[in-house]
Amino acid sequence: MSTFQAPKGTYDLTPPRSAKFLAVREAISAPLRNSGYGYIETPGFEDVNLFARGVGESTDIVSKEMYAFETKGGDKLALRPEGTASVLRAALEANLHKAGNLPVKLWYSGSYYRYERPQAGRYRHFSQVGAEAIGTEDPALDAELIILADQAYRSLGLTRFRILLNSLGDKECRPVYREALQGFLRDLDLDLDEETRRRIEINPLRVLDDKRTDVRKQLVGAPMLRDYLCDACKAYHEEVRVLLTAAGVVYEDDEKLVRGLDYYTRTTFEFVHDGLGSQSAVGGGGRYDGLSEMIGGPALPSVGWALGVDRTVLALEAEGVELPIPAATSVYAVPLGEEARRVLFGLVTQLRREGVATDFAFGGRGLKGAMKSANRSGARFTLVAGERDLAEGNVQLKDMESGEQEAVALADVSEVIRGRLSAPGA
């Protein structure tokens, strides 16, 4: 065992479990790649002000959870706590919005970092797949992203997730609601802590997102945002709902849903799974029409989401869903002797070039140890050769499922193996 361990609140992904994470990333990104979303990758750290301005200084993410540091050159940076601000910054910097094809549709996958109290489903380092549609205000775009996330989860075999949906209004109607909510919160003759009172003045909607039971009890009777939406926001939200219903996507209206980021406007949504206890959110997102201007760009109405890979894996495990992950190795070569080692290594290289997943018994182990490794690899076939086999121009091909073994001419090995692997039921 090493002297060092993974930092508290983080984890290492190792085989075979890592294959499950790769399969989840693939399943989430597949509908996006099929719907015009291009891949984007951004640095793991950014200027700290990108998140302070975009995510919001009153949020827990910025005020408590962000890993911020100063470089030797004096730059103030932060490990990215979320993906949207970074993706929008990169899109603006590359002038993707000027290419004449809006919306700019992007997807990404990576690690994010928040200094949180570690617990099941909540880590200081976590993985997400996200999608952003930048530069267009259209309820069909909001609906598209929710539908694609729903499609991704269903393709994985998940059934016990729910979609919560709300509208946060826009710059016209939200200020009216904000004032009404502030009045309600200020009048509470109860012992609110200093941080909560600070939020009342900076962003009172964040108080609605407070998960503490004692605070939530005090919010009974608070004004509802839906009662303050302007006609344009009501119509926009209704169109999103109509499109989702027409697509057969089931959702629940949740008038208290605000999520934890300040940049959201109008549509906001969350994917929750009831099998995960208190950390029930597996993903979410919404529209953020003003974020581009917040970080110094032009007005670019946009919408997006991020789905947690870690949380999705936990949801799959909670439902008992086993993903059909193919074996990493189809053929395992076991040489017996130096000449066989050279010949089989050449065969392994040839098979790999032909697209066959092949591995090799390295280290000169004996037959018994090498066959144990072949069995652990999950290979469907093994190739075994010794001096007598080579003298006869053959290798032994063993079917690891049936146990049957036969001699195959060296010149025919590649063709025979590819034929067996492509046969129905292989």
C-alpha positions as CSV (number, residue, x, y, z in Angstrom):
1,M,0.0,0.0,0.0
2,S,1.2,3.5,-0.8
3,T,2.1,6.0,1.8
4,F,-0.3,8.4,0.1
5,Q,-4.1,8.2,-0.3
6,A,-6.6,10.1,-2.4
7,P,-7.5,13.4,-0.8
8,K,-10.5,13.4,1.5
9,G,-13.7,13.7,-0.3
10,T,-12.3,12.4,-3.6
11,Y,-12.1,9.0,-5.2
12,D,-10.1,7.0,-7.7
13,L,-11.8,5.2,-10.6
14,T,-10.2,1.8,-11.2
15,P,-11.3,-1.2,-13.3
16,P,-13.7,-2.9,-13.4
17,R,-16.0,-0.1,-11.8
18,S,-14.4,2.5,-14.1
19,A,-16.0,0.8,-17.1
20,K,-19.4,1.6,-15.6
21,F,-18.5,5.3,-15.5
22,L,-17.3,5.3,-19.1
23,A,-20.6,3.6,-20.1
24,V,-22.6,6.3,-18.3
25,R,-20.7,9.1,-20.0
26,E,-21.2,7.4,-23.4
27,A,-24.9,7.0,-22.8
28,I,-25.4,10.6,-21.7
29,S,-23.4,12.1,-24.6
30,A,-24.8,9.8,-27.3
31,P,-28.2,11.6,-27.7
32,L,-26.3,15.0,-27.7
33,R,-23.9,13.9,-30.5
34,N,-26.9,12.8,-32.4
35,S,-28.6,16.2,-32.1
36,G,-26.0,18.6,-33.4
37,Y,-23.9,19.1,-30.2
38,G,-20.2,19.4,-30.7
39,Y,-17.6,18.5,-28.1
40,I,-15.8,21.3,-26.1
41,E,-13.1,21.0,-23.4
42,T,-12.0,23.8,-21.1
43,P,-9.2,24.1,-18.5
44,G,-9.7,22.7,-15.0
45,F,-9.2,26.2,-13.5
46,E,-10.3,29.7,-14.5
47,D,-10.1,33.3,-13.3
48,V,-11.9,33.3,-9.9
49,N,-14.0,36.3,-11.0
50,L,-15.6,34.2,-13.8
51,F,-17.5,32.2,-11.2
52,A,-17.9,35.1,-8.7
53,R,-19.7,37.1,-11.4
54,G,-21.5,34.3,-13.2
55,V,-22.4,31.8,-10.5
56,G,-23.0,34.5,-7.9
57,E,-21.2,35.6,-4.8
58,S,-24.2,34.8,-2.6
59,T,-24.2,31.1,-3.6
60,D,-22.7,28.4,-1.4
61,I,-20.6,27.4,-4.4
62,V,-18.7,30.7,-4.5
63,S,-18.9,31.8,-0.8
64,K,-18.0,28.4,0.8
65,E,-17.2,25.6,-1.7
66,M,-14.8,27.0,-4.3
67,Y,-11.2,26.1,-4.4
68,A,-9.6,29.4,-5.0
69,F,-5.8,30.1,-5.0
70,E,-3.2,32.7,-6.1
71,T,-0.5,31.6,-8.5
72,K,3.2,32.5,-8.2
73,G,2.6,35.2,-10.8
74,G,-0.2,36.7,-8.7
75,D,-3.2,35.5,-10.8
76,K,-6.3,34.6,-8.7
77,L,-7.7,31.4,-10.0
78,A,-10.2,28.8,-9.0
79,L,-10.7,25.1,-9.8
80,R,-13.9,25.0,-11.8
81,P,-16.9,24.2,-9.5
82,E,-19.3,23.9,-12.5
83,G,-19.2,23.8,-16.2
84,T,-21.5,26.4,-17.8
85,A,-19.5,29.6,-17.0
86,S,-16.3,28.0,-18.4
87,V,-18.0,26.7,-21.6
88,L,-19.7,30.1,-22.2
89,R,-16.4,31.9,-21.7
90,A,-14.6,29.6,-24.1
91,A,-17.4,30.0,-26.7
92,L,-17.2,33.8,-26.5
93,E,-13.4,33.7,-26.7
94,A,-13.5,31.6,-29.8
95,N,-16.3,33.8,-31.3
96,L,-18.4,30.7,-32.0
97,H,-21.5,32.9,-31.7
98,K,-20.3,34.9,-34.8
99,A,-20.1,31.9,-37.1
100,G,-23.7,32.5,-38.2
101,N,-25.2,29.3,-36.9
102,L,-27.1,29.8,-33.7
103,P,-27.6,28.3,-31.3
104,V,-24.1,27.1,-30.7
105,K,-24.7,23.6,-29.3
106,L,-21.9,22.2,-27.2
107,W,-21.4,19.2,-24.9
108,Y,-18.6,18.5,-22.5
109,S,-17.4,16.0,-19.9
110,G,-15.0,16.4,-17.0
111,S,-14.2,16.8,-13.3
112,Y,-15.4,19.6,-11.1
113,Y,-14.4,20.6,-7.6
114,R,-16.3,21.9,-4.5
115,Y,-15.1,22.0,-0.9
116,E,-18.1,20.2,0.6
117,R,-18.7,17.9,3.6
118,P,-18.0,14.4,2.1
119,Q,-20.9,12.0,2.1
120,A,-22.4,9.3,-0.1
121,G,-23.2,11.0,-3.4
122,R,-21.5,14.3,-2.5
123,Y,-17.8,14.5,-3.2
124,R,-15.2,17.3,-3.4
125,H,-14.2,16.0,-6.8
126,F,-17.0,14.8,-9.1
127,S,-17.7,14.1,-12.7
128,Q,-20.3,15.5,-15.0
129,V,-21.5,15.4,-18.6
130,G,-23.0,18.8,-19.6
131,A,-24.7,20.4,-22.6
132,E,-25.2,24.1,-23.5
133,A,-27.2,25.7,-26.3
134,I,-26.0,29.2,-26.7
135,G,-27.5,32.2,-28.4
136,T,-31.1,31.4,-29.0
137,E,-34.3,32.1,-27.0
138,D,-36.7,29.3,-27.9
139,P,-38.8,27.1,-25.6
140,A,-38.2,24.2,-28.1
141,L,-34.6,24.4,-27.2
142,D,-35.3,24.1,-23.5
143,A,-37.6,21.2,-24.2
144,E,-35.0,19.5,-26.5
145,L,-32.4,19.5,-23.7
146,I,-34.8,18.0,-21.1
147,I,-35.9,15.4,-23.6
148,L,-32.3,14.4,-24.4
149,A,-31.5,14.0,-20.8
150,D,-34.6,11.9,-20.3
151,Q,-33.6,9.8,-23.3
152,A,-30.1,9.3,-21.9
153,Y,-31.4,8.1,-18.5
154,R,-33.9,5.8,-20.1
155,S,-31.3,4.3,-22.4
156,L,-29.3,3.3,-19.3
157,G,-32.4,1.5,-17.9
158,L,-33.2,4.0,-15.2
159,T,-37.0,4.3,-14.3
160,R,-37.2,5.8,-10.8
161,F,-36.1,9.3,-11.6
162,R,-38.4,12.3,-11.7
163,I,-38.1,15.6,-13.5
164,L,-39.0,18.8,-11.6
165,L,-39.8,21.9,-13.6
166,N,-40.3,25.5,-12.8
167,S,-39.9,29.0,-14.2
168,L,-37.9,31.7,-12.5
169,G,-39.2,34.6,-14.6
170,D,-37.1,37.2,-16.3
171,K,-35.6,40.6,-15.7
172,E,-39.0,42.1,-16.1
173,C,-41.1,40.1,-13.6
174,R,-38.5,38.6,-11.3
175,P,-37.6,42.0,-9.6
176,V,-41.3,42.4,-8.6
177,Y,-41.3,38.9,-7.0
178,R,-37.9,39.5,-5.4
179,E,-39.3,42.6,-3.6
180,A,-42.4,40.7,-2.4
181,L,-40.2,37.8,-1.2
182,Q,-37.8,40.1,0.6
183,G,-40.7,41.8,2.4
184,F,-42.0,38.4,3.5
185,L,-38.6,37.2,4.7
186,R,-37.7,40.5,6.5
187,D,-41.0,40.4,8.4
188,L,-40.3,36.9,9.8
189,D,-40.2,37.3,13.5
190,L,-37.9,34.3,13.8
191,D,-34.3,33.7,14.5
192,L,-32.7,33.5,11.1
193,D,-28.9,33.2,11.1
194,E,-26.7,36.0,9.8
195,E,-25.9,34.2,6.6
196,T,-29.6,33.7,5.7
197,R,-30.4,37.4,6.4
198,R,-27.5,38.3,4.2
199,R,-29.0,36.2,1.4
200,I,-32.3,38.0,1.8
201,E,-30.6,41.2,0.8
202,I,-28.4,39.8,-2.0
203,N,-30.5,37.1,-3.6
204,P,-33.6,36.1,-1.6
205,L,-34.5,33.3,-4.1
206,R,-31.5,31.5,-2.7
207,V,-33.3,31.3,0.7
208,L,-35.9,29.1,-1.0
209,D,-33.2,26.7,-2.0
210,D,-32.1,26.2,1.7
211,K,-32.3,22.5,2.6
212,R,-32.4,23.0,6.4
213,T,-35.6,21.8,8.0
214,D,-35.8,24.7,10.4
215,V,-35.5,27.3,7.6
216,R,-38.0,25.4,5.3
217,K,-40.6,25.5,8.1
218,Q,-40.4,29.3,8.2
219,L,-41.0,29.5,4.4
220,V,-44.6,28.2,4.7
221,G,-46.8,31.0,3.2
222,A,-44.0,32.6,1.3
223,P,-45.2,34.3,-2.0
224,M,-44.9,32.0,-5.0
225,L,-43.0,33.1,-8.1
226,R,-45.7,31.6,-10.4
227,D,-48.1,34.3,-9.2
228,Y,-45.7,37.0,-10.3
229,L,-44.7,35.8,-13.8
230,C,-45.4,38.2,-16.6
231,D,-47.5,37.1,-19.6
232,A,-44.4,36.5,-21.7
233,C,-42.8,34.2,-19.2
234,K,-46.1,32.4,-18.6
235,A,-46.5,31.8,-22.3
236,Y,-42.9,30.7,-22.6
237,H,-43.2,28.2,-19.7
238,E,-46.5,26.8,-21.0
239,E,-44.9,26.1,-24.4
240,V,-42.1,24.2,-22.7
241,R,-44.6,22.1,-20.8
242,V,-46.7,21.5,-24.0
243,L,-43.6,20.3,-25.9
244,L,-42.5,18.0,-23.1
245,T,-46.0,16.5,-22.8
246,A,-46.2,16.0,-26.6
247,A,-42.9,14.1,-26.5
248,G,-44.2,11.8,-23.8
249,V,-41.8,13.2,-21.1
250,V,-43.4,13.1,-17.6
251,Y,-42.5,16.0,-15.3
252,E,-43.7,17.5,-12.1
253,D,-44.3,21.2,-11.6
254,D,-42.3,22.4,-8.6
255,E,-42.9,26.1,-7.8
256,K,-40.1,26.1,-5.1
257,L,-37.4,24.9,-7.4
258,V,-34.7,27.6,-7.8
259,R,-31.5,25.5,-7.9
260,G,-28.2,26.8,-6.5
261,L,-26.8,29.1,-9.2
262,D,-27.7,32.8,-9.6
263,Y,-27.6,32.9,-13.4
264,Y,-30.8,31.0,-14.1
265,T,-33.8,32.7,-15.7
266,R,-37.2,31.3,-16.9
267,T,-36.9,27.5,-17.3
268,T,-35.3,25.6,-14.5
269,F,-35.4,21.9,-14.0
270,E,-33.9,19.1,-11.9
271,F,-33.6,15.4,-12.3
272,V,-34.0,13.6,-8.9
273,H,-33.8,9.9,-7.9
274,D,-35.7,8.7,-4.9
275,G,-33.2,5.9,-4.3
276,L,-30.3,8.2,-3.3
277,G,-31.6,9.6,0.1
278,S,-30.8,13.2,0.8
279,Q,-28.5,13.6,-2.2
280,S,-31.4,12.9,-4.6
281,A,-30.5,15.3,-7.4
282,V,-28.7,13.5,-10.2
283,G,-28.6,16.5,-12.6
284,G,-30.3,19.7,-13.6
285,G,-30.1,22.9,-15.4
286,G,-32.1,25.7,-16.9
287,R,-32.1,28.9,-19.0
288,Y,-29.5,31.6,-18.3
289,D,-30.3,34.4,-20.7
290,G,-28.2,37.1,-18.8
291,L,-25.0,35.1,-18.1
292,S,-23.1,36.2,-21.2
293,E,-23.5,39.9,-20.3
294,M,-22.5,39.1,-16.7
295,I,-19.1,37.9,-17.8
296,G,-18.6,40.7,-20.3
297,G,-20.1,39.3,-23.5
298,P,-23.0,40.3,-25.7
299,A,-26.6,39.3,-25.0
300,L,-26.8,35.6,-25.8
301,P,-29.9,33.8,-24.4
302,S,-28.9,30.3,-23.6
303,V,-29.9,27.1,-21.9
304,G,-28.1,24.0,-20.6
305,W,-27.8,21.2,-18.1
306,A,-25.2,19.1,-16.3
307,L,-25.8,15.5,-15.2
308,G,-23.7,13.9,-12.5
309,V,-21.9,10.7,-13.6
310,D,-21.2,9.7,-10.0
311,R,-24.8,10.2,-9.0
312,T,-26.1,8.4,-12.1
313,V,-23.9,5.4,-11.2
314,L,-25.4,5.4,-7.7
315,A,-28.9,5.6,-9.1
316,L,-28.2,2.6,-11.4
317,E,-26.9,0.7,-8.3
318,A,-30.0,1.8,-6.3
319,E,-32.2,0.3,-9.0
320,G,-30.1,-2.8,-9.4
321,V,-29.5,-2.0,-13.1
322,E,-26.5,-3.9,-14.5
323,L,-25.1,-2.2,-17.6
324,P,-24.2,-4.6,-20.5
325,I,-20.4,-3.8,-20.5
326,P,-18.5,-6.0,-22.9
327,A,-15.3,-7.7,-21.9
328,A,-12.3,-5.5,-22.5
329,T,-10.4,-8.5,-24.0
330,S,-11.7,-10.9,-26.7
331,V,-8.5,-12.9,-27.2
332,Y,-5.7,-13.8,-24.8
333,A,-2.4,-15.2,-26.1
334,V,-0.4,-17.6,-23.9
335,P,3.1,-18.5,-25.3
336,L,5.1,-21.4,-24.0
337,G,8.7,-20.8,-24.8
338,E,10.8,-18.0,-26.4
339,E,9.9,-18.9,-30.0
340,A,6.2,-19.0,-29.2
341,R,6.6,-15.7,-27.4
342,R,7.8,-14.0,-30.6
343,V,5.3,-15.7,-32.9
344,L,2.3,-15.0,-30.7
345,F,3.3,-11.5,-30.0
346,G,3.3,-10.9,-33.7
347,L,-0.2,-12.5,-33.9
348,V,-1.4,-10.3,-31.1
349,T,-0.2,-7.2,-32.9
350,Q,-1.9,-8.3,-36.1
351,L,-5.2,-8.9,-34.4
352,R,-5.1,-5.6,-32.7
353,R,-4.5,-3.8,-36.0
354,E,-7.6,-5.7,-37.4
355,G,-9.7,-4.3,-34.5
356,V,-9.8,-7.4,-32.3
357,A,-9.3,-6.7,-28.6
358,T,-6.4,-8.9,-27.7
359,D,-4.0,-9.2,-24.7
360,F,-0.8,-11.2,-24.0
361,A,0.6,-13.2,-21.1
362,F,3.5,-10.9,-20.2
363,G,6.2,-11.9,-17.8
364,G,7.0,-15.5,-18.9
365,R,4.5,-17.1,-16.6
366,G,3.8,-20.9,-16.8
367,L,0.7,-22.3,-18.4
368,K,-1.4,-22.5,-15.2
369,G,-0.8,-18.9,-14.1
370,A,-1.3,-17.6,-17.6
371,M,-4.6,-19.4,-18.1
372,K,-5.8,-17.9,-14.8
373,S,-5.0,-14.4,-16.2
374,A,-6.8,-15.3,-19.4
375,N,-9.9,-16.3,-17.4
376,R,-9.8,-13.1,-15.3
377,S,-9.5,-11.0,-18.5
378,G,-12.9,-12.1,-19.7
379,A,-11.5,-13.2,-23.0
380,R,-13.7,-15.4,-25.2
381,F,-10.8,-17.2,-26.7
382,T,-7.2,-18.1,-25.8
383,L,-4.4,-18.8,-28.2
384,V,-1.8,-21.2,-26.7
385,A,1.3,-22.3,-28.6
386,G,4.4,-24.3,-27.6
387,E,7.4,-25.7,-29.6
388,R,5.4,-28.7,-30.9
389,D,2.5,-26.5,-32.1
390,L,4.9,-24.2,-34.0
391,A,6.7,-27.1,-35.5
392,E,3.4,-28.2,-37.0
393,G,2.5,-24.7,-38.0
394,N,-0.4,-24.4,-35.6
395,V,-1.6,-22.8,-32.5
396,Q,-4.2,-24.1,-30.1
397,L,-7.5,-22.1,-30.0
398,K,-9.5,-22.6,-26.9
399,D,-13.1,-21.4,-26.5
400,M,-13.3,-20.2,-22.9
401,E,-17.1,-20.7,-22.6
402,S,-17.4,-24.2,-23.9
403,G,-13.9,-25.4,-23.0
404,E,-13.4,-26.8,-26.5
405,Q,-9.9,-26.6,-28.0
406,E,-8.7,-27.1,-31.6
407,A,-5.5,-26.7,-33.6
408,V,-5.6,-23.8,-36.1
409,A,-3.0,-23.1,-38.8
410,L,-1.0,-20.0,-38.0
411,A,-1.9,-18.5,-41.4
412,D,-5.6,-18.9,-40.6
413,V,-5.7,-17.7,-37.0
414,S,-6.8,-14.1,-37.8
415,E,-9.6,-15.1,-40.2
416,V,-10.9,-17.9,-37.9
417,I,-11.0,-15.7,-34.8
418,R,-12.7,-12.8,-36.6
419,G,-15.3,-15.2,-38.0
420,R,-16.0,-16.7,-34.5
421,L,-16.3,-13.3,-32.9
422,S,-18.7,-12.0,-35.5
423,A,-20.9,-15.2,-35.4
424,P,-24.4,-14.7,-33.9
425,G,-24.3,-15.2,-30.2
426,A,-20.6,-14.7,-29.9
